[in-house]
Amino acid sequence: MSFTFIKHDTNIDFIGKRYWVYAVSVLLILIGIISAVWGNGLKMGIDFAGGVIVQVQFQEPVADEALKKGLDIPALPGISTQRFGEGGRDYLLRFSSAENADATHLRTTVMEALTATFPGNTAEIVRLEIVGPKVGADLTNKALSALYYAILLIAVYISGRFEQRWMAGAIMAAALWGGIYVAGLTGLGMGWLVLLALGITMAVCFVLRLNFALGAVVGLIHDVAITVGLLSLMNVEIDLNVMAALMTLVGFSLNDTIIIYDRLRENLRATPDLDMAHLINKSVNQTLSRTILTSGTTLLSTLALYFLGGGVIHDFALTMLIGVVVGTASSIYVSSAILLALGDTDFYVRLVQRKEQYERPGEHGVV
């Protein structure tokens, strides 16, 4: 027996309140754009921008400002410090470096600076990593490509799974490949190519009336845009940990969306005469227990990581915290409610009705 603490006949008018959520979403996206373009900007970590990361451990606790002031020397350009762990003894140091920086020379430079700044406090370099600018650019391209192709494959899957239009999904993928291939000949950067690809994906979904796929894609773009914008506002570095959290967010949000879509498909089959607003409300209310339990347990575990996981996993946990809240809301108010703006689902209703009219062999005594 399933654990359901909210009755299936609950009738909360989610669709009626969608405009308030739209207003909040637009406001958050605008704040993120302003912060990314004119404010803090997108602060890329050394994984993408290149540089050096050094993990040091002191014998006695040290103050953040004293450490940063002591390491603010020409040999360590763009130095930034991040404390993690308990007791103020462990720090992550980040700074820029040349393409062919020598690890031994950098280790010696850091140790000399630490010894000069804290002569009575022994320091040990636990870890030292160097990422060149070319490697950082390659990682950036691969991260953007992974994020985009995940969304594309999701659109193709939903087209076939919920609208039984695998061929239309294949056409969308082919059109996208052709558009990106031609655009790539112009020498555009990967960031612009990904934006162009997302535009082509949404345009093809709209033209082919792949409403469910378009709703899911718009919801995922909504989640990533708000999350990245808020990270920019909070001056959080975008590194591989944050990118992993964004990919996890895409999967989490999609999982919730598919659950609602699946219930909506069942309700379309059972009561195709109801208007789409009532069907969406009914589907969201019927899956509300599952949504609260899934999102709630994920939120609790992420809060534990945020407060108890230490500085190394702090940005990952923060990204997940934002993503869980935004992703849960978008599954209800964006991915589902956008079906109203895209029109009805006549094609899918006709498909369902045809399936219901199918007569199994021997059902009426004739094989």
N, C-alpha and C positions, 0 to 999 in steps of 0.2 A: 504494500500500500504506500503510495507516495505521500511525502510530507507536504501538506498544503495548509497553510494557516490563513490564506485569503480565499474566500469562496469564489468559484468560477462565475457566479452570477453577479459579482461586484460590477457596478456600473459607474466608474469614474470617467468623467468627460475629458480625456486627455486631448482629443482632437480639438475640442472647443478652446483649449488653453494654448494651442500651438503658437499663436501669434506672439504671446508673451515670451515664449522660449526663442522664437525667431529673433525678436528684438534683442534679447540678451546675447544670443549667438553672434549677431551682426556687430553688436557693441564690442564683444571680446575679440572678434576677428579684426575690427578696425584698430583697437588698442594694440594688438599684436603687430599689425602692419606698421603703425606709427612707430612702435618701439624698434622694430627690425630695420626700418628705413631711416628714421630721423632720431631715434633714441639710442639705446644700448647696442643695437645691431645684433646679428647672430654671432655669438662668441664661439668660434670653432676651436675645439680642443686640438692637442698636438696630433691626435690620430688623423685629423683631416688637414690641419694647417701646417703640420710639421713642427719639430722642436725637440726639446729634451724634457723628460720627466724623471725626477730623482726622489726616491723615498728615503728619508733620513730619520734616525731615532736618536734622541738625546738621552744622556744619563739623568738629567734633571729637567723639569718642565721649563719652557721658555715662552715668552710673550710673542704674539703674532707680529706686532708692530716692530719689535726689536729685531726679530728674525728678518723681516722684509727689508728693514732699513740697512741691516748689516750686509745683506746680499745684493743691494742695489748698486752694482758696480758695472763698468763697461764690459767686463768679461762674461757677464751673465745678463744679456739684454732681455727686457720684457719680463723680468722675474715676477712670479706670482706664487703665493704660498697658500696651502690649504691644510688645516689641521684635521686629523681624523683619529679615531680611537679615544681612549680615556686618559686623562692625566696631563695632556699638553706636551707629551714627549715625542709624538710621531707627526711628521709633516710630509706633504707632497710638494715638491718644488717644480715649477714649470718655467721654462725660458726658451727663447729662440736659439737657433744654432745654424752654423753653415752647413752646406750640402754634405761635405766630407768631414764632419766633425769627428774628432778622435775621442773614444770613450775614456781612455786612460788620462788624456789631458783634461777632459771635462771633470773627471772624478777628482783629479789633483786640485783643479781650480776651486771646486765646491768645498773640498775639505780645508783648503787654505783660508777661504772666506769664513767658514764656520769657526775655525780655530781662532782666527783674529777677532771675530765678533764675540765669541763665548769661550774665552781662554780657560776657564775653570770648569767647563761643562763638556765632557767628551761626547762627540757625535759619531755615528756610524751610518754609512751609506748601505741601506738594505737592498735597494734596487735602482738601476739606472737604465733607461730606455731612450733610444734616439730614433726619431722618425724624420726622414728627409722630406723636403718639399715635394719631390716627385712621387714618393710613396704616399704622402698625404693626399695629393691630388687623385691618385689612382684609387685610394680607399673612398674618397668622396664620390667619385663616379660610380663605383661599385655599390655603395650604400644607396645612392639615389636610384640606380637601376633596380636594385633588389626591392625597394619600396614601391616603385612603379609597377614592376612585373607582378608583384604580389596582388596589387589592385586589379591589374588587367586579367589575370587568371581567375580572380574572384568574380569579375563581371561575366566572363565566359561561363563559369560554372553555374552562376545564378540564372543566366539566360536559359541554359539547358535544364537545370533542376526544377525551376519554378514556372517557367513558361514553355517548356518543351520545345525550345528553339535552338538546338545545338548548331544547326547550319547558320543561323543568324549570328550566333556567337563566333563561329569560325570566320564568317565574312567580316565581322568587326575586328578580329585579330589580324586578318589579312590586310584590311584597309589601314590598320594602325601600323603594321610592319612597313607597308609601302610608303606611308606618309613620313614615318621616322627615317626611313632609308634616304628618301629624297631630301629631307631637312638636314640629315647628317652630312650630305655632300656640300652644304653651304658653310660648314665649319662652325656651327653653333655649339656652344658648350653643353655639357650634360644637363646642367640645371635647366636651361631653356628647352632642351629636347624633352625632358620629363614633363615640363609644363605644357608643351605643345602636344605631347602624347596624351596627357590627361584631357586636354581640350578635345582632341580627336575622338577619344573614347566616349566622352559624354555626348558629343555631336552624333556619333554613329548610333549610340543607344537611343537617342531622341528620335532620329530619323527612322530607325527600325522598330520603334515603339517597344523597346526592351525596358519596360517601366520598372520592373523589380531590380534589374541590374543597375539601372541608372540611379535608383533610390539608394542602393547599397553603396555605389561609388561616391555619390555626393555625400553620404553620411561619413564615409571614411576620410574623404578630403576635409570635411568639416572638423572631424576629430583631430587630425594631424595638424591642421592650420591653427586651431585654437591652442593646442598643447604647445606647439613650437612658439607661437606668439607669446604665451605666458612665460615660457622658459626664457625668451629674449627679455621680457619685462623684468624678470628676476635675475638677469645676468648670469644664467646657468650656461656652462660650456656644453656645446654639442659634441660629444665624443662617441666612441663605440658603445659605451654603456647606455647612453641616451638613445642611440639609434636602435639598439636591441630592445629597449623599452618601447619605442615607437612601433617596431614590428610586432611586439607582443600586444600592444594596444590595438593594432589593426585586426589581429586575430580575435582578441577578446570582444571588440565591438561587433565584428562580423558574426561571431557565434550568437550573440544576443539578437542580432537582426534576423538571422536565419531561423531562430526559434519562433519569433513573431511571424515571419513570413510563412513558415510551415503551418502555424495555426490559422493564419489568414487564408491559406490555400484550402484547408479543411472546411473553414466556414464558407468560403466561396462555393465549395462543392455542396455543402448542406443547405445553404440559403442564398442562392445566386441572385434572388430578387431584391435583397437588401441593398441600400446604397453603400458606397465605399466607406463613408465616414462612420456609419454604424458598425460595419464589418471590422474596420481597424480598431475602433474602441473596444469591441467585443473581444478581439484577438489579444489586444494588449492586456485587458483585464484578466483574461483567462490564464495568461502566462505571467501575471504579476508576482505570484509567490516565487516562481522559479527565478525571475529577474532579481528580486530582492535578496534571495538566498545566495545566488551566485555572486552578484555584485557586492553584497555585504561581507561575505567570507573573503573575497579577494581584497576588499578594502581593509579589512582587519589585518590580514597577513602583510599587506603592503605598508600599513602603518607601523607594524612591528619592525619591518625592514628599515623604515625611515628613521625611527627613533632609536633602534637598538643595533642596526646593522653596521654602523660606523661610517666614516667619511668616504671610503672607497665606493660604497654602493649607494651613497646618499642621493646622487643625481638620478640614478636608475629608479629608486623608490619614489622620488618626487615626481618624475615623469609618469610613473604608473599611477600615482595618486590622482594626478590631474586627469589622466586618460580614463581611469575607471569611471569617474563622475561624468566626464564629457561623453564617453562612449555609451554609457547607459542611457543618458538623456537623448543622444542622437538616434539610438535604435528606436525610440518611441516617437520622438517629435520630428525627426528629419527623414530617416530611411523609410519609415512607414507612412508618415503624414505626407511626404512628397508625392505619393501616388495620387493624392487628390489633385495636386497642381498639374500632374501629367495627364489627367483625364481618367476615364474609367478603364476597366480591364476587360473589355468586350471579347477580345480574342481569347483570353484565358478562360473566361466563363463559357464560351462556346466549346472550347476544348474539353472542359470538365463535363459539360452536358453531353458531349459525344461519348465520353467514356462511360457515363452513367447509362446511356442507351445501349451499350454493348451487351449482347446476349451471349452467354456462355454456351458452348455446344452441349446439347442434351438438356438444356434448362427447361424446355417445354416438351420433352419426350421425343424430340427429333434430333438425330445425330447427323 
